[in-house]
Amino acid sequence: MATVTRDGRLDWIGLRPARRAALIAVEGAHVSEHGLDGDHAAPGKRAVTLIQAEHLPVIAALCDGVVTPEALRRNLVVSRINLAALKGREVRVGKAVLRFSGPCAPCSRMEETLGRGGYSAVRHHGGWCAEVVAPGRIARGDTVAPA
């Protein structure tokens, strides 16, 4: 259970400059000890949020619509690796190292953003929260793998 089938890939990076502000998609970012520079998240166990790209169409099917990374308000979209298998482990994303601290539960805004049933559609598909173990630069296309 300690192995994964292959490395993942960082497909998308989004910064939330302020609470309830629209996300800004960027090609790269610096991860400091507090999270992504330019993002309003608080340091600690929720410094960086990640979601698995493969879950976006699942959420869309459950809420009968199109779901974008911006709508879900996660910082990083990762593909090709099962993020749930990395819970509690250190994970290298580009030059940064993160530790998944737990699931990123949906908030009531999902009803506002995705429509009726949006909260339930995101349940158990909402991604993961992570704390920063080692700062570093990340960019779209970077490898995501156990550290």
C-alpha positions as CSV (number, residue, x, y, z in Angstrom):
1,M,0.0,0.0,0.0
2,A,3.0,2.3,0.2
3,T,3.5,2.4,-3.5
4,V,1.6,4.2,-6.3
5,T,1.3,3.0,-9.9
6,R,2.9,6.1,-11.4
7,D,3.7,9.7,-10.7
8,G,1.0,12.4,-11.1
9,R,1.0,15.7,-12.9
10,L,0.1,19.2,-11.8
11,D,-2.5,20.3,-14.3
12,W,-3.7,23.6,-12.9
13,I,-2.8,26.2,-10.3
14,G,-5.2,28.8,-8.9
15,L,-4.8,31.6,-6.5
16,R,-7.5,33.1,-4.3
17,P,-6.3,36.7,-3.7
18,A,-9.1,37.4,-1.1
19,R,-12.0,35.6,0.5
20,R,-14.8,35.1,-2.0
21,A,-12.7,36.7,-4.8
22,A,-12.5,35.0,-8.2
23,L,-9.6,32.6,-8.6
24,I,-6.7,33.5,-10.8
25,A,-5.3,30.7,-12.9
26,V,-1.5,30.9,-13.1
27,E,1.3,28.9,-14.8
28,G,3.5,28.8,-11.8
29,A,3.7,29.9,-8.2
30,H,6.1,29.9,-5.2
31,V,5.0,27.8,-2.2
32,S,6.2,29.4,1.0
33,E,5.8,28.1,4.5
34,H,2.4,29.8,4.6
35,G,1.0,28.4,1.3
36,L,1.0,29.7,-2.2
37,D,2.3,33.3,-2.5
38,G,-0.6,35.5,-3.6
39,D,-3.2,33.2,-2.1
40,H,-5.2,34.2,1.0
41,A,-5.2,30.8,2.7
42,A,-4.0,30.7,6.3
43,P,-0.8,28.7,7.2
44,G,-1.1,25.3,8.7
45,K,-3.0,22.2,7.7
46,R,-5.1,24.1,5.1
47,A,-2.2,26.1,3.5
48,V,-2.7,24.4,0.1
49,T,-5.8,22.6,-1.3
50,L,-5.6,20.0,-4.0
51,I,-8.2,18.1,-6.0
52,Q,-7.9,15.2,-8.4
53,A,-8.7,16.1,-12.0
54,E,-10.5,12.8,-12.5
55,H,-13.1,13.9,-9.9
56,L,-14.2,17.0,-11.9
57,P,-16.3,15.0,-14.3
58,V,-17.7,12.9,-11.5
59,I,-18.8,16.1,-9.6
60,A,-20.2,17.5,-12.9
61,A,-22.3,14.3,-13.5
62,L,-23.6,14.5,-9.9
63,C,-24.7,18.1,-10.2
64,D,-25.7,18.0,-13.9
65,G,-23.4,20.7,-15.1
66,V,-19.9,21.7,-16.0
67,V,-17.5,21.9,-13.1
68,T,-14.3,24.0,-13.4
69,P,-11.3,24.2,-10.9
70,E,-12.3,27.8,-10.3
71,A,-15.8,26.8,-9.1
72,L,-14.4,24.4,-6.5
73,R,-11.8,26.9,-5.3
74,R,-8.9,24.5,-4.9
75,N,-5.4,25.7,-5.4
76,L,-4.0,22.7,-7.3
77,V,-5.6,20.2,-9.8
78,V,-3.6,17.0,-10.1
79,S,-4.1,14.1,-12.5
80,R,-2.8,10.5,-12.9
81,I,-2.3,9.7,-9.2
82,N,-4.7,8.7,-6.5
83,L,-4.5,11.6,-4.0
84,A,-6.4,9.6,-1.4
85,A,-3.5,7.1,-1.4
86,L,-1.2,9.9,-0.3
87,K,-3.0,10.9,2.9
88,G,-0.7,11.5,5.8
89,R,2.4,11.2,3.5
90,E,4.8,13.8,2.3
91,V,4.3,14.6,-1.4
92,R,6.6,16.4,-3.8
93,V,4.9,18.9,-6.1
94,G,7.6,20.4,-8.3
95,K,10.2,21.7,-5.9
96,A,7.8,22.0,-2.9
97,V,7.0,19.2,-0.4
98,L,3.5,19.0,1.1
99,R,1.9,16.7,3.6
100,F,-1.8,15.9,3.2
101,S,-3.6,16.7,6.4
102,G,-7.1,15.6,5.6
103,P,-10.0,15.8,3.2
104,C,-11.1,19.2,2.0
105,A,-14.8,19.2,2.7
106,P,-17.2,21.2,0.6
107,C,-18.6,24.4,2.0
108,S,-22.1,25.8,1.6
109,R,-20.9,28.0,-1.3
110,M,-21.1,24.9,-3.5
111,E,-24.9,25.3,-3.5
112,E,-24.4,28.9,-4.7
113,T,-21.8,28.0,-7.2
114,L,-22.9,24.6,-8.6
115,G,-26.7,24.9,-8.0
116,R,-29.1,22.8,-6.0
117,G,-27.3,19.7,-4.8
118,G,-23.8,21.1,-5.3
119,Y,-22.8,20.4,-1.8
120,S,-23.7,16.8,-2.0
121,A,-22.1,16.4,-5.4
122,V,-18.7,17.5,-4.0
123,R,-18.9,15.3,-0.8
124,H,-16.1,12.8,-0.9
125,H,-14.7,14.3,-4.1
126,G,-13.6,17.7,-2.8
127,G,-9.9,17.0,-2.6
128,W,-7.4,17.4,0.1
129,C,-5.9,20.0,2.4
130,A,-2.1,20.0,2.9
131,E,0.5,21.7,5.0
132,V,3.8,22.9,3.6
133,V,6.8,20.8,4.7
134,A,9.4,22.4,2.4
135,P,8.9,25.6,0.3
136,G,9.6,25.6,-3.4
137,R,8.5,26.6,-6.9
138,I,5.7,24.8,-8.7
139,A,4.5,25.0,-12.3
140,R,1.9,23.4,-14.5
141,G,3.2,20.1,-15.8
142,D,5.3,19.4,-12.7
143,T,5.6,15.9,-11.3
144,V,3.5,15.0,-8.2
145,A,4.9,12.0,-6.3
146,P,5.6,10.7,-2.8
147,A,8.6,12.5,-1.4
